[in-house]
Amino acid sequence: MRKTFIFLLLTLLALFIFAKEKIVINSYMSDPAPRKAFAELVKTFQEKYPEYEVTVNTFAHEDFKTLLRTWLAAPKGTADVVTWFAGERMRYFAEMKLITPVEEVFKESSWENYFPASFKSTCSYNDRIYFIPQSWYWWGVYYRKSVFEKYGIKEPKTWDEFLKVCETLKANGISPIAIGSKFPWTAAGWFDILNLRINGLDYHIDLTAGKIPYNDSKLLKVFEYWKQLVDNGYLLPNHTSYEWQEGATFLFRGQAGMYYMGQFIKDVAPEEVKNDLDFFRFPIIDPSVPLYEETPIDGFMIPANAPNRKGAIEFLKFIASKEAQEKFARDLGRLAANIEVAPPDEHAKKGLDMILASAGVSQFYDRDTNPEMAEIGMNALIEFLQNPGKINSILDNLEMERKRIYGIK
């Protein structure tokens, strides 16, 4: 009896000593390519650190955006690490004390040894770092090289040239511009780039910070240019019925000619199409306005209610490393945030060169704007695309919301 007791005691002790520490990650990487790439990173981490057992819970991207607020505000946390976006989207949670600083990742080094100094402000709140960037990417006008070659189309440099390309495609039975706006952030991308081309970066930053009225005459000009595309029938019909990936299939099949989208469009492209995809910088509208671009940054945060903060820090140290960032960038053709990682291919190098040649960059409308304002604003953009004649009343309503949200009298 005593031997049995001792055996059980030793067994329990061994289980306690050799039990793996659990790290739970909630991820929005639901498309097949990034999901696979992230799974391989997690596998590498566990091989290097066998004392940890990592569980990854993957959610559809749009569902994740809704669920994250619930997870972070819960009395008892269920995730140790969450994927998210740099900029105002991250700062919103930092201000509410729902995420925790992560300076321990750089305990034996410094931010500048890992990432560009210019990234630090968009990953921080009140001079504390809350966000570890993993990758970033450019936005451009994507097209199929074979389609452009077939119709003798050259990459347009100016707005007038862009309209002529649209007309050529339309005349040949091809929808000039693909878009899937079932979820409105794709429309926000168009709004951003038009505002950057027409009014510049400082104006755009002030707008997203709530400092400029939405019915300002300069902003109305943005919608007047956008309206040309709607009125001429250049946008994919019924685009509000399609998610962004579904909109992309029209481009892949040659039924649409162009798609203004982030580099991640290649994640969902069929293998036989990927090498036929190329992109160009969004055309110049006002030559007096410098060229600014969109460069969103993706990465990770630690919830304030994380059950295993120590394990979360260890995982983020790994994520920040050259090894981890290089593999993820290579697998997906992304630009790594880590300064030691070179562009993984010529496509990524072209994107990097475009960004380096720009006069400045912004994140993205719903990443730079107060979340409540962003949601209302993006829905208004869809309303405009469906009813362009109502733009004045739409902007007046947005201005009322801006004053309410920012407490302006």
N, C-alpha and C positions, 0 to 999 in steps of 0.2 A: 504494500500500500504506500509506504513511504517512498519507495523507488519510483512508483508511478507519479506521485506528487512532485518529486524532484524533476522527473522527466518533463512533466507538463510545465513546471516552472521554468526550466531551461529553454523549452520550446517557445514559451511566451516571451522570454527575455531575448531570444534570438530574433524572433519576429519584430520585437520592438527595436532592437539594435539595427537590424538590416532593412527595416521598413523604409520604403522610398518616400521622400517628401513630395507632396503633390503641388503642381502648379496648374491652374485652370486659366485658359485663354479663351475669351470670346472674340470671334473674328467675323468681319464682313466680307472676307475673301471667298465669295461663293461661286464666282465663275471658275470653270474647270482649271484653267492654266494657273492663275494665282493661288488657287486652293492647293493644287499639287505642289507648286514651288514652295509654299509655306510649310506644307506637311514634311517636305524633305529637309527644310531648315530645322524643324522641331526634332526630326529624327537625328540629325547631326548633333544638336544640342544634347539630346539624351545619351548619345554615344560618348560624348565628351564629358558629360556630367551624369554618370549612372545613378547617382543618389537621388535624382529627380525623376518623377513620373509626370509627364505633361499631357493634359487633356485639352483638346481644342474643340470648342463648340462653334460651329459655323452657321451663320444666319444669312438669309437673303439680304442684300444690301439695304433696301428700303425698310425692311422689317427691323434691321439692326438699328437704324437711326431712331426709330420709335422706342425700341426696347432699352436702349442704352440709358436713357433718363431714368427708367424704372430701376434698372440694376444699380446705378450709382446712388440713387436716393433711398434704397432699401436699408432698413436698420442693420441687417446682416448681409454681408457681401457673399457673392457666389463665385466671382471671377477675380483673379489676381492681376491679370493684364487684359487690356482691351485695345483693339485697333481703333484708330480715329484719325482726325485731320488736324493739321497745325492751323494757327491763326485764331480768329475770333471763336470758332467752334470749340477749340480747346480752352481758350481763356474764359469762356462762359462757365465752364464747369470748374475751372480753377477759382474763379471769383466766388462761386457758391460753395467752395471747400469740399467738392465732391471727388476731386482727384488730389493726388499727393505729389510733392516735389520729388525729383529723381536725380538730384546732384550726386548721390552716392555712386552712380554709374561712372562718374569722372573723378572718383575719390583719389586715385593715384595718377591722375593726368589732368586734362582740361578739355573744355568743349572744343577749342580751336585745334586740338590734336586729332579730333574725329571729324568735325563738320565745319562747313563754311561759317565764318563769323556772321555773315549776313542772315543766316538761318536762325540765329540765336533769339532774336527779338520775336519772331513768329512762333517760337517754341517755349516762350517764357511768359510769366505774369508776375508783376511786381518784383522784377529782377530775380525770380526763382524759376528754374527750369522744370517744366512739368511734362515735357513731350520729347520722346526720342524718335527722330526722323529715320525712316527706312529707305524711302525712295521718293523721287520726284519726277515729274514728266512735263512735257510741253503740250500745248494745244496747237493744232494746225489744221489746214484744210486738206483732208485726205481725199485721194482719188486713185483710180486704177490707171496705171500707165498705158495699158493696152487700149483702153477706151479713149483716152486723150489722143493717142497716136492714130487711132482709127479715124477720128474726125479732125485731125490736124490742129489740135488745141495745144497751146502753150500755156505754161503757168502764168496766170495774170498777176501783174504787179500793182495795178491801180483799180479803183472801184469801177471805173468805166470798162476796163478790160474784163473785170470779173462779170459784169452784167452781160457783156458780149459772149463770154463763155457760157453763161446761163442760157442765153438765147440760142446759141448753137446746139446745145444739148437738148433743149426743148423742141427745137425744129426737127430733131432726129428721134423724137418719141421717148426721150430719156428725162426723168425728173431731174432737174438741175441740182437740187439740194436735198439730200437725205437728212431726216431728223426723226427721232422717236421721242415725243414729249409727253408720254403718259405720266412720267414723273418729271416735274418741270425744271429740274436742274439743267437739262440740256438747253432749254431756252435761255437760262441764265448765262450760259457760256456765250451765246450770241450777244446778249445784252452787254456783257462785260467787254467783249472785244470791240464792239461798235462804239461804246463809250470811250474806251481807251484810244481808239483811232480818231475820234471826233473831238473829244474834250481833254484827253491826256490823263496821266497817272494821278497827279495831285488832285484833280477834280474827282476822279473815280474814288480815291481813298477818302476824300471828304464826304462824298455821297454815302459810301458804305459805313462811314462813322456817324451818319445821321446829321451831318452839318449843312447839307444842301437840300433845299426843298425839291420834292419830286416833280412839282409842276414848274420848275425852273425852265426858262426858254432854251437853255443849252441842252437840257436833257430831252426836251421835246424834239430837238433836231435828230437825236439818236433814233427815235421812233419813226421819224419821217424817212430816214434812209432804210430802215428795216421794212417799212411799209412798201417800199418799191418791190421788194422780193415777194411779199404777200400778194400785192395787187397784180403782179405779172405772172402769178401762178408758178413761181420757181420752187416753192417748197413742196415736199412730198405730200400728196393728198392723204387726208385722214391721219396725219402724224400723231395726233393726240391719242390715237388708239394703240400706238406701238411703244414698247419699252425701247431704250436706246439700242439694245442688241438687235431687236427686231428691225429697227430702222436701218441698222448697218447691213442687214442681209440684202437690202435693195442695192446698196453700193457693191457688195460682193458679187451679186448676180449681174451687174452691169445695167440694172434698171434705174439707177440713180447715179449722177455723175460725181458729186462731191459731198463731203460730210465734215463739218467743223467739229472736231472731237479731240480728246486727249489721246496720247500715245497708246493707251490701253485698248484702243480699238483693235490692235493686232492680237490681243489675247483671244478674241472671239472669231478672228478671221480663219476660214478654212486654209489648210496647209497649201493647197494649190493656188491660193490667192495672195498669201502673205508677201511673196516676192514681187507681186504685181502692184502692191500698194506703195504709194509715195505721198508726200505732203508738201505744201508750200505755205509760206507765211501769209497770214490774212492780209488782203490788199490794203494799200495806202488809200485813205479817203481824203485827208487834209495833209498836204505835203509839209505844212508848217508844224505839224504835231509829230514829235519823235515817236519811234516805234517802241511800243510797250507790248509785253506778252503775258499770258497766263501760265503760271508754273505752280500748280498745287503740290503740297508736300504731304505724304502719308506716313503714318508711323504708329506709335504705341503710347499708352498712358497706364498709370496704376491707379485704380479706384481707391479712394480714402478708406473704404470699407473692405479692402482686400484681405482675405483670411491669411495669405502667406506673402507678406510684403518682401520678406528676405529673399524668398525664391523668385519673386517677380523682378527684383533688382538684378539677381544673377542672370535671369533670362534676358533682360534688357542690355546688360553688359555684353552678352553674346550677340544680340541683335545689332549693337553699335559697331561691332568689330568688322575689320576689313573682310575677313573670311565670309561672314554671314551676308554682308551687304553685296559682296562681289558675286556670290552664288545667286542670290535673288535677282540681282540686276541682269546677270547673264541669262538666266532662265526665262526672263520676261522681256528682255530688251529695254529695261528701264534705265534711268540714270540713278545711280546709288547716291545717297546723301553723304556717305563717307568720302572724304577728300582724297583718299589713297586709291580709290577705285576708278579706273578709266572707263569710258563708254564701252559697252559690251560689243557693239557692232557699228557698222557704217550708218545705219538708220539712226541710232542713238547719237552718234557723233554729229550728224546733221542737225538733230534737235538741239544738242548742246551748243553747237556753233551759232544757231539762230538765237538762242537765249543770250549767249555771251556778246552777240552783236546788237542786242537790244539796249534801249536807254533805261530800262527798269522793268520790274515785274510786279504782278499782283497775284494773290492766291486764287480766289474764286468768289463770286458774289455771296453764296451762302456760307462761305468760310470766313469772309471778312466782315459780314454784317451781323448785327444782333439777330439771334435765331428766330425770334418772333417776327421781326421785320422781314427777315429773309423768306420765311414761309409765305407771308402775305405778299411780298414782292414777287416771288416766283409764280404764284397763282395768278397775279395780275398780268404777268408776261404772257401766260397762256391765254388769258382773256383777250389781250391785245391781238394775239395771233389769230384768234377766232373772230374778233370784232374790231378790226383796225380803225374803223371809223369812229370808235368811241374812246380814242386815246386820251382826249382832254379830260373826260370824266373819270377815266381809269387813273390818270395821274393825280387828279384832284383828290380822289379817294385815298391814294397812296400817301399823299401829303397829310391828310387827316390822321392816318395811322402813324406816320412818322412823328407827328406832334404828340400823339397819345403815348406812344412807346417811349419816346425820349423825354417826355415831360416838358414839352415846349408849349408855351402859351402865346 
